Amino acid sequence: MFEAGELSEEKSTAIAEELKANWALREKFRVLKEALTRLNSMKLQSPRRQTIQSIMRYAMRKPVTV
């Protein structure tokens, strides 16, 4: 939200100021940004057809009432 510019100007300013002042928060934010970058660059694999079929069979089962 902060990086995407989805916050109000006041909230964005407050977060930016806190990141400047708080080393631990800044470090955690850096680690999260790095993880997001890595996740976005990973090639996703499709699940096996058998997995999808198993999920669909499970979803179609009638609920058990107790």
N, CA, C and O atoms as a DFTB+ gen file, in Angstrom:
264 C
 N C O
     1  1       0.826      -1.177       0.000
     2  2       0.000       0.000       0.000
     3  2       0.875       1.247       0.000
     4  3       0.662       2.156      -0.802
     5  1       1.833       1.290       0.874
     6  2       2.715       2.450       0.957
     7  2       3.514       2.597      -0.329
     8  3       3.583       3.684      -0.901
     9  1       4.117       1.502      -0.783
    10  2       4.942       1.535      -1.994
    11  2       4.106       1.785      -3.241
    12  3       4.592       2.389      -4.198
    13  1       2.879       1.337      -3.245
    14  2       2.025       1.481      -4.417
    15  2       1.351       2.846      -4.486
    16  3       0.673       3.156      -5.466
    17  1       1.534       3.660      -3.454
    18  2       0.927       4.983      -3.449
    19  2      -0.559       4.964      -3.174
    20  3      -1.284       5.857      -3.612
    21  1      -1.024       3.954      -2.449
    22  2      -2.445       3.806      -2.192
    23  2      -2.892       4.471      -0.889
    24  3      -4.078       4.437      -0.560
    25  1      -1.978       5.066      -0.156
    26  2      -2.327       5.702       1.110
    27  2      -2.530       7.199       0.916
    28  3      -2.099       7.786      -0.077
    29  1      -3.196       7.790       1.888
    30  2      -3.352       9.240       1.846
    31  2      -1.983       9.895       2.005
    32  3      -1.026       9.267       2.458
    33  1      -1.912      11.153       1.629
    34  2      -0.645      11.876       1.721
    35  2      -0.149      11.953       3.163
    36  3       1.050      11.842       3.419
    37  1      -1.076      12.145       4.101
    38  2      -0.696      12.231       5.517
    39  2      -0.088      10.914       6.011
    40  3       0.937      10.907       6.693
    41  1      -0.738       9.805       5.654
    42  2      -0.233       8.505       6.096
    43  2       1.098       8.177       5.427
    44  3       2.009       7.655       6.071
    45  1       1.210       8.480       4.151
    46  2       2.469       8.232       3.447
    47  2       3.611       9.035       4.058
    48  3       4.718       8.524       4.230
    49  1       3.337      10.285       4.382
    50  2       4.350      11.141       5.002
    51  2       4.742      10.607       6.363
    52  3       5.925      10.574       6.702
    53  1       3.759      10.187       7.149
    54  2       4.045       9.657       8.484
    55  2       4.900       8.387       8.392
    56  3       5.839       8.211       9.168
    57  1       4.575       7.514       7.452
    58  2       5.347       6.285       7.291
    59  2       6.764       6.609       6.834
    60  3       7.728       6.046       7.353
    61  1       6.895       7.507       5.873
    62  2       8.223       7.885       5.376
    63  2       9.080       8.474       6.489
    64  3      10.267       8.163       6.586
    65  1       8.500       9.308       7.315
    66  2       9.237       9.899       8.433
    67  2       9.651       8.839       9.443
    68  3      10.769       8.866       9.958
    69  1       8.742       7.903       9.725
    70  2       9.072       6.835      10.680
    71  2      10.176       5.937      10.125
    72  3      11.049       5.495      10.873
    73  1      10.145       5.666       8.824
    74  2      11.201       4.860       8.213
    75  2      12.551       5.564       8.300
    76  3      13.579       4.909       8.470
    77  1      12.558       6.882       8.185
    78  2      13.806       7.642       8.314
    79  2      14.343       7.582       9.738
    80  3      15.554       7.505       9.950
    81  1      13.441       7.618      10.711
    82  2      13.850       7.709      12.109
    83  2      14.110       6.353      12.758
    84  3      14.894       6.273      13.703
    85  1      13.485       5.304      12.284
    86  2      13.519       4.012      12.964
    87  2      14.314       3.003      12.128
    88  3      13.826       2.492      11.120
    89  1      15.543       2.729      12.563
    90  2      16.421       1.833      11.810
    91  2      15.838       0.430      11.707
    92  3      15.874      -0.165      10.630
    93  1      15.305      -0.115      12.792
    94  2      14.776      -1.479      12.793
    95  2      13.593      -1.603      11.823
    96  3      13.494      -2.576      11.075
    97  1      12.713      -0.623      11.846
    98  2      11.576      -0.628      10.934
    99  2      12.050      -0.523       9.488
   100  3      11.533      -1.214       8.609
   101  1      13.023       0.332       9.246
   102  2      13.571       0.507       7.900
   103  2      14.182      -0.792       7.393
   104  3      14.019      -1.140       6.224
   105  1      14.879      -1.507       8.257
   106  2      15.502      -2.778       7.872
   107  2      14.444      -3.840       7.561
   108  3      14.570      -4.574       6.582
   109  1      13.413      -3.919       8.388
   110  2      12.334      -4.871       8.131
   111  2      11.622      -4.540       6.821
   112  3      11.270      -5.438       6.057
   113  1      11.415      -3.268       6.569
   114  2      10.770      -2.837       5.333
   115  2      11.625      -3.212       4.131
   116  3      11.096      -3.646       3.108
   117  1      12.929      -3.051       4.241
   118  2      13.842      -3.405       3.158
   119  2      13.770      -4.903       2.866
   120  3      13.739      -5.311       1.705
   121  1      13.745      -5.717       3.917
   122  2      13.664      -7.166       3.751
   123  2      12.347      -7.555       3.066
   124  3      12.337      -8.416       2.186
   125  1      11.252      -6.931       3.463
   126  2       9.960      -7.222       2.841
   127  2       9.944      -6.812       1.368
   128  3       9.397      -7.531       0.532
   129  1      10.535      -5.667       1.048
   130  2      10.595      -5.226      -0.344
   131  2      11.412      -6.194      -1.187
   132  3      11.048      -6.510      -2.319
   133  1      12.522      -6.663      -0.619
   134  2      13.370      -7.624      -1.323
   135  2      12.621      -8.935      -1.559
   136  3      12.707      -9.512      -2.643
   137  1      11.892      -9.401      -0.556
   138  2      11.122     -10.640      -0.700
   139  2      10.050     -10.480      -1.772
   140  3       9.834     -11.391      -2.570
   141  1       9.383      -9.341      -1.798
   142  2       8.360      -9.095      -2.808
   143  2       8.968      -9.085      -4.208
   144  3       8.388      -9.633      -5.145
   145  1      10.122      -8.468      -4.343
   146  2      10.806      -8.441      -5.636
   147  2      11.143      -9.856      -6.090
   148  3      10.946     -10.203      -7.254
   149  1      11.650     -10.669      -5.173
   150  2      11.986     -12.054      -5.520
   151  2      10.747     -12.858      -5.895
   152  3      10.765     -13.611      -6.868
   153  1       9.675     -12.700      -5.129
   154  2       8.443     -13.428      -5.432
   155  2       7.894     -13.033      -6.800
   156  3       7.439     -13.887      -7.561
   157  1       7.937     -11.758      -7.105
   158  2       7.412     -11.289      -8.380
   159  2       8.253     -11.755      -9.562
   160  3       7.757     -11.811     -10.687
   161  1       9.515     -12.088      -9.324
   162  2      10.374     -12.506     -10.425
   163  2      10.412     -14.031     -10.600
   164  3      11.002     -14.529     -11.559
   165  1       9.789     -14.767      -9.682
   166  2       9.794     -16.221      -9.767
   167  2       8.829     -16.710     -10.839
   168  3       7.754     -16.143     -11.032
   169  1       9.225     -17.756     -11.520
   170  2       8.344     -18.378     -12.495
   171  2       7.404     -19.315     -11.744
   172  3       7.839     -20.216     -11.027
   173  1       6.124     -19.086     -11.921
   174  2       5.134     -19.920     -11.247
   175  2       4.879     -21.181     -12.058
   176  3       4.924     -21.173     -13.288
   177  1       4.611     -22.256     -11.343
   178  2       4.301     -23.526     -11.988
   179  2       2.836     -23.851     -11.764
   180  3       2.284     -23.596     -10.693
   181  1       2.227     -24.408     -12.769
   182  2       0.832     -24.833     -12.640
   183  2       0.779     -26.129     -11.842
   184  3       1.673     -26.970     -11.945
   185  1      -0.276     -26.285     -11.045
   186  2      -0.412     -27.541     -10.302
   187  2      -0.718     -28.687     -11.264
   188  3      -1.210     -28.473     -12.372
   189  1      -0.416     -29.906     -10.819
   190  2      -0.707     -31.084     -11.644
   191  2      -2.215     -31.233     -11.805
   192  3      -2.988     -30.833     -10.934
   193  1      -2.615     -31.805     -12.915
   194  2      -4.038     -32.040     -13.195
   195  2      -4.657     -32.900     -12.085
   196  3      -5.799     -32.674     -11.685
   197  1      -3.904     -33.878     -11.597
   198  2      -4.413     -34.765     -10.538
   199  2      -4.720     -33.966      -9.272
   200  3      -5.699     -34.252      -8.582
   201  1      -3.909     -32.988      -8.969
   202  2      -4.130     -32.155      -7.784
   203  2      -5.420     -31.363      -7.923
   204  3      -6.227     -31.309      -6.994
   205  1      -5.613     -30.751      -9.079
   206  2      -6.834     -29.977      -9.325
   207  2      -8.062     -30.876      -9.230
   208  3      -9.074     -30.493      -8.644
   209  1      -7.971     -32.079      -9.811
   210  2      -9.105     -33.007      -9.756
   211  2      -9.416     -33.414      -8.327
   212  3     -10.585     -33.513      -7.954
   213  1      -8.400     -33.650      -7.530
   214  2      -8.616     -34.016      -6.122
   215  2      -9.297     -32.882      -5.366
   216  3     -10.196     -33.125      -4.561
   217  1      -8.881     -31.660      -5.617
   218  2      -9.492     -30.508      -4.950
   219  2     -10.951     -30.376      -5.370
   220  3     -11.818     -30.128      -4.532
   221  1     -11.223     -30.537      -6.645
   222  2     -12.597     -30.424      -7.138
   223  2     -13.486     -31.534      -6.566
   224  3     -14.633     -31.275      -6.202
   225  1     -12.973     -32.760      -6.485
   226  2     -13.756     -33.847      -5.894
   227  2     -14.069     -33.541      -4.430
   228  3     -15.189     -33.761      -3.969
   229  1     -13.089     -33.043      -3.719
   230  2     -13.287     -32.698      -2.311
   231  2     -14.339     -31.587      -2.172
   232  3     -15.194     -31.643      -1.287
   233  1     -14.270     -30.596      -3.038
   234  2     -15.191     -29.463      -2.962
   235  2     -16.627     -29.880      -3.291
   236  3     -17.571     -29.250      -2.816
   237  1     -16.800     -30.914      -4.083
   238  2     -18.131     -31.341      -4.494
   239  2     -18.789     -32.288      -3.492
   240  3     -19.975     -32.596      -3.615
   241  1     -18.031     -32.747      -2.511
   242  2     -18.619     -33.648      -1.513
   243  2     -19.702     -32.933      -0.735
   244  3     -19.628     -31.728      -0.495
   245  1     -20.722     -33.708      -0.341
   246  2     -21.791     -33.130       0.454
   247  2     -21.277     -32.946       1.887
   248  3     -20.545     -33.790       2.403
   249  1     -21.666     -31.840       2.518
   250  2     -21.215     -31.617       3.901
   251  2     -21.824     -32.630       4.857
   252  3     -22.961     -33.069       4.682
   253  1     -21.054     -32.989       5.861
   254  2     -21.510     -33.936       6.887
   255  2     -22.141     -33.141       8.014
   256  3     -21.521     -32.226       8.556
   257  1     -23.369     -33.484       8.367
   258  2     -24.034     -32.819       9.472
   259  2     -23.973     -33.693      10.701
   260  3     -24.144     -34.909      10.620
   261  1     -23.734     -33.080      11.827
   262  2     -23.594     -33.826      13.085
   263  2     -24.785     -33.576      13.960
   264  3     -24.862     -34.112      15.065
